[in-house]
Amino acid sequence: MIEDRKYKRQRADLITDLRRKGISDERVLKALGAVARHAFIDDAFLPRAYKDEALPIGLDQTISQPFTVAYQTMLLDPQPDERILEIGTGSGYQAAVLCEMGVRVFTIERLQTLFQRSSALLPRLGYRAVCRLGDGTQGWEAVAPFDGIIVTAGTAEIPDQLLAQLRTPDNGLPGGRLIIPVGDRDSQKMWRITRKGQDEFDSEETEGFRFVPLIPDS
Ligand code: SAH
């Protein structure tokens, strides 16, 4: 109980910090303010759970920095009941943030240990994301198309499969959008690509970031 109160206060401070850094979407701030980030990390890092920093989750992977999660989610602008695909489940934290926003979340992780951990943890915390073990560069054909796809690992090239699995505009609804960090190993720019028609896409390049790499299965 006392622990909970401590984390609640730290979480509120994190939200103040994110607001100061330019995150202005109230729905996103509310979602990050609701997710217990400390539940997604190893006990050794508990004192840093609500600092705005990436933390190791094993196997050379990281739980993304809260600012990055907030920024990507803000660009994605997910609406309740939309179908969103996440590539790179990792700890499950980003998936939980999307669940808090009332989204139908599908998420893929390629490393079995992380898949097992996050696919057990999310339901335990009350989050209903559909988790899958596999190579996310192929998307998830069987449950496509998606209103949005969010990639949480850096890549040099945008996988065609992901573009193909974005919803086409329909009945006044705008097309699906892809949020993806693109660049070399050391730095990436965040891209938002919106599907405008069968073969037509709009792309916008935004801030610079540094992600762990997206690795296709060989
Ligand atoms: N969204 C995560 C961040 C995880 S870091 C979180 O909130 O914690 C990126 C993750 O992408 C790692 O877990 C890594 O194993 C995974 N990944 C890398 N390449 C992948 C691929 N081709 N398909 C699916 N997951 C991949």
Boltz pocket constraint, residues with backbone or C-beta under 6 A from the ligand:
constraints:
  - pocket:
      binder: B
      contacts: [[A, 61], [A, 62], [A, 63], [A, 64], [A, 87], [A, 88], [A, 89], [A, 90], [A, 91], [A, 92], [A, 93], [A, 94], [A, 95], [A, 108], [A, 109], [A, 110], [A, 111], [A, 114], [A, 134], [A, 135], [A, 136], [A, 137], [A, 152], [A, 153], [A, 212], [A, 213], [A, 214], [A, 215], [A, 216], [A, 217]]
      max_distance: 6.0
